[in-house]
Each structure stands twice: as C-alpha cells, then as structure tokens.
C-alpha cells in the first residue's frame, strides 16, 4: 500500500516539475495591497493579477488585470488597467559551473532572468459620488522591465517596473497621462 502511494505521488509530482517555463506552460499569480493612512480620510485598495503563457523558456505572453479603488468622503474612484504584453528574457541569471548545470537539468532547464515587456491594452476610470457617476476608457501602451526569480520549480516571484502611457478620452481626460507601476507578485506554474 505504501509503495502504491509513493508511486502515485511520484507520477503526479515529477511530470508537473517539468512544466515550469516549457512551451505551453502557464503561470498565474498576483498581489494585493491595502492602504489606510492615519492622517487622511482616503483609503486605497490595489489588486493585480498576472497570467503568463510560455511560448518557450525565454518568451511569454502575459495578461495583467489591475484594479485600484480609492474610497474617500463618500466617493469611490475606480481605476483599472487590462494589459496584454509580450515578454522576452534579455538576461539569464544562471549559476555557472558543474552545480549550475546539474541544477538546470534537474529542473527542466528553468532559469531566473531579467525580462523586457511591451504591450497594449485598455484603461478604465470610474468616478462615483453621492450625486453622479462617470466612466471613461481609452487604449494604453505599456513598457516594462522586471525579474522572474524561481522559488523551487513550481513557483516564482516577479518584480517589475512598468510604464503605462494612457491615451486621452472624454472631458475629464483631455490630455494623455502616464502611470508608473512598481509591483512584486508571486505565481505558480500550471499546465492545463
């Protein structure tokens, strides 16, 4: 009985370890922050996600939904970004020598690295107070650089700096505006 359980666990765990950053692999994750400064009536909730599809070990397509909610004095301001980007590894942070080669082979060739991303999407801004509500939306362009650091063979930590160029729309947003996002997130690899 014990050998059967070990065999089943081995058959389930070992193949899943080989999926990370292989063609067709996916990683999903995200982060959240909540800010309620003591000297301000404004409270802020920031939630973001990331879903990546690896075309190979150094290229992936990422979808990032980002939501920012500001609460203050009976008003709610909701800003969201939907970004689809192409990321490519520009620098590999691999261990050298014999130990590094053994580690890469045992983890299916996974390597941490620095990634550059470029993409586009849509921004939405919703404002609601006691008397009125408005919604604005327009396209956006995005450029980013960040790292993917492996935490074992099934999880990673991402850090990223992303510049968003938001196109104008409506009476409230007559000029283009930009946003710089600095994020850290955790994700797990899956294979459907």
FENWORA-V427634 format. One record per residue. PSI is psi as a letter, one per 20 degrees, with the letter a starting at -180 (NA if undefined). Layout:
BEGIN
{{PSI} {PSI}}
END
This chain:
BEGIN
{{g} {h} {h} {g} {g} {g} {g} {g} {h} {g} {h} {h} {g} {g} {h} {h} {h} {i} {h} {p} {k} {r} {p} {i} {q} {q} {q} {q} {a} {a} {r} {q} {q} {p} {p} {n} {q} {h} {j} {q} {i} {p} {p} {p} {p} {o} {p} {q} {r} {p} {p} {q} {o} {p} {h} {a} {i} {j} {p} {q} {p} {q} {p} {o} {p} {p} {p} {p} {p} {p} {p} {p} {l} {j} {q} {p} {o} {p} {p} {q} {p} {o} {p} {p} {q} {p} {q} {p} {p} {i} {p} {p} {m} {q} {q} {r} {a} {g} {g} {g} {g} {g} {g} {g} {g} {h} {j} {k} {j} {p} {q} {q} {r} {p} {q} {p} {q} {p} {a} {r} {b} {p} {q} {p} {p} {p} {p} {p} {a} {h} {h} {q} {q} {q} {p} {q} {q} {r} {r} {q} {q} {q} {p} {r} {q} {a} {q} {o} {p} {p} {n} {b} {i} {j} {q} {q} {p} {p} {q} {q} {p} {p} {p} {p} {o} {p} {q} {q} {q} {a} {h} {h} {m} {i} {q} {q} {q} {r} {p} {p} {p} {o} {q} {p} {r} {q} {q} {q} {p} {r} {o} {NA}}
END
